[in-house]
Amino acid sequence: MTYEEFCSERGLRIPRRLLTAISNDLGTHIAPIIYCSGGSSDQPNSLAWALEMLQDSVTPAPPTHLPLIPVDDASIACAVCPFVDQNGPDLESLEDETCEVVRWHLGQIDQRFQGATLDSDAVEYLDSVVRELDARSSGLEKVKRRAQSYYQKFVTNGVRPRAEDLRPVQLACQNVIVGLATLCQDPTFDGLRVLDYLTCEVPHLATHEANRAMAALLLCDAYQNGGTMEIRFGSRYREEPVPPALGRYGRSAGLDLGVDDLHAITPVEARELFLTVTPMPDDLRARGHDLIDRGVITPERLCFTLMSQAWYAVELDYIIATSSRVTSILEGGAPFDLRRERLAEAEVCRAALMTGMLLRRLDSPDAASQSSGNVRAFEDGSIGITWAIREDLGAVAMTAVPEGALPWAAPEHDPLVMTRDGLLIVVPRALPTPNDHQLVQTLKADYPTAIVALLVPSDMFDAIAAGVPVLLCPDRLGELDTEIEGRLSKLRVGRA
């Protein structure tokens, strides 16, 4: 089958720009990997073979999907071709038409990740793949050589590198390396220089996840070192364009990287990229953008706080929703001589920390206590508990909490038991007062089918009135404060 036959059979049109690119120089460079026009279904590199694979996949691909090249052993990059519009514009006006490229998985996969965008333009996608593959072998050799030099200079001598020293980094998931880079802070332009950048797609990772994670790592390093957030690629004496894989990721997210400077991600582009690579629930993103629009915090500080795990998402959401001291907390806390301010910040940070600890405990899929086997396996993942913050009450509502007895039950108290589709409302307080006891009772009356409980440190149990449902955080008040101080210290970065 040919490309023209594919489109004619299904009532589609292949953009002339894509067909021309495949037929000319670009097609020559990607001939070893592209699904060639013509041939039979017995030839693994033929269009007919790829179409048969798409139809035999667990979820058959839509008829608009034209297979281009393999992404990995278990997925195919497909151009999404438009249907022919008899009343549409003539072909000459469609000369510059583009079509999206998506990744179609052949095996079983969560449908949220099926058909994820690889690139917004099929021609740009194929061109970027060619450039990436051409440079991969030499890039791997450079990373290996620089990593060996780093090992000899720093690791064997027990010396910690400075920000200006060239450092290799490696990203891996389930023992599979998905990203390699070498980077250093460059004082000549007060930004981050990335000499090497290599990523790949693998079957068990979401589309562009390696690029997202590597970009987040680079941006956090650039932020922490106090530079302008500009990222330049290649050596100081021979700069290179923005890496093809990173450019693909940017286009898939609606960002154009390297526009103002072919060899760099400018500070403006870095800001947008940072917001893109940082996962945030919708409520937190809305609150964060509100603070950014009002000039309370910068996007870089918000993203760095989450990506460095100085505060987890639910913790930061609670702090933003309930405290007027957000700016101070995200800058590392008030000075020690401002006692009232520090006490106010400590109370909201304690409540946020306990909430985060409880959510991670509930959201963990590990069920070793219920397993009869001898092997305890840990995998990345979560149950998917969602939350909402009551700003006026300082309470947190959690949904999709697993059935069964809740952890952190108070001694000599009956455990609180969740039912299917139940709602859990916690009122986190490090120093509970009678007003907090009354709030729990009020919420129980307002939400009779929900479980409502006061969440307090383990050494505050004696301060709880009889009859008030309570969950005891395993940490004591002093231990919470120690953890909070460590987290605040991460945020004391010398930036405006």
Summary of the structure (lengths in Angstrom):
residues: 496
radius of gyration: 26.9
end to end distance: 60.1
largest distance: 80.3
contacts: 1501
relative contact order: 0.06
helix: 41%
strand: 19%
